[in-house]
Amino acid sequence: MATKPTSKTKSAPVRQTTKTTAKPAPKKTVRKTTTTRRTDSSHVLDELKGLARQLKDAAKGLNKKAAQNPRAVSGILGSVERMTADAANKSLSEAEAAKLLVGATLDSLSKNWSRQDIEASLKLISGHLTNIIVAQEFQDLAGQSLRKAMKALVGAIIVVEGGGPTEEKRLSQLEIDGLLNDLMP
Amino acid sequence: MVDKTALKFLVVDDFSTMRRIVRNLLKEGGFNNVEEAEDGAIALGRLKSGGIDFVVTDWNMPNMDGLTLLQSIRADPALKSLPVLMITAEAKKENIIAAAQAGASGYIVKPFTGATLSEKLNKIFEKMGM
């Protein structure tokens, strides 16, 4: 209760003083900001140009690398596969452990567990769920690796017209069920 | 009446994660008797040694794919009546026709849910009179 009024009384005079000091010299401040804006924008533009050059060079280098050594891309994609497999296995282990605890907790209903036992069990389940969430971090790492691989593959990909599976050709489970019913009544 | 939960499943997939997911979903459905094989060739060897009641297989696998496994099962007098459920990312019309012609008992396209697996299993059990 006491802190609120003091913060209000303190902030009000400060605003007033800044207003009064800012009024006499508005032109100077405007000039200052425009000059800083000009220098800032030119600096940012230079930086952007530099970055664009770097990116262009990097892309060229990556394309050359990909064309010369597709094993590099293969290595990146291999690491993505490992990461996704590790994350999936970790998530599955955590989910399996959590399910065991849920089962035990459900059994406890007929065994008259104490409130503390149930609380401990729920905390353990919560821990497993958190680990499942944490295991999803692979997406960040895998995403980065995939971007690297995609950059490296630009220019090295041969586009085959009409080749490869397309989403349009894929049937849904419902369509498959209908087709199977026709084929195997 | 046959106790369905006593059936022994063979889950065939080259990805251990997918085998594990299917195993977990089967367990959820009360099927605790599950074995795994990582390709069609290993699966066929395991099937020939006997004791498997139900096959759940992927299509794309090294050494022997799921379709060849299915054809080999149907060509073997001792195995030909085994129910074979395919769970695969292959979802083109020609794939479904090939699987049906080879004698697939059911076909599930990835990604799938536990409910879809349960529904297809029950449909196969019905057809088998279980």
HADDOCK unambig.tbl for C-alpha pairs under 7 A between the chains (distance, minus, plus):
assign (segid A and resid 85 and name CA) (segid B and resid 17 and name CA) 6.80 0.50 0.50
assign (segid A and resid 88 and name CA) (segid B and resid 17 and name CA) 6.55 0.50 0.50
assign (segid A and resid 89 and name CA) (segid B and resid 17 and name CA) 6.25 0.50 0.50
assign (segid A and resid 169 and name CA) (segid B and resid 92 and name CA) 5.74 0.50 0.50
assign (segid A and resid 170 and name CA) (segid B and resid 91 and name CA) 4.79 0.50 0.50
assign (segid A and resid 170 and name CA) (segid B and resid 92 and name CA) 4.87 0.50 0.50
assign (segid A and resid 171 and name CA) (segid B and resid 91 and name CA) 5.23 0.50 0.50
assign (segid A and resid 171 and name CA) (segid B and resid 92 and name CA) 5.85 0.50 0.50
assign (segid A and resid 171 and name CA) (segid B and resid 93 and name CA) 6.89 0.50 0.50
assign (segid A and resid 173 and name CA) (segid B and resid 108 and name CA) 6.71 0.50 0.50
assign (segid A and resid 173 and name CA) (segid B and resid 109 and name CA) 6.05 0.50 0.50
assign (segid A and resid 176 and name CA) (segid B and resid 96 and name CA) 6.92 0.50 0.50
assign (segid A and resid 180 and name CA) (segid B and resid 100 and name CA) 6.85 0.50 0.50
assign (segid A and resid 183 and name CA) (segid B and resid 100 and name CA) 6.77 0.50 0.50
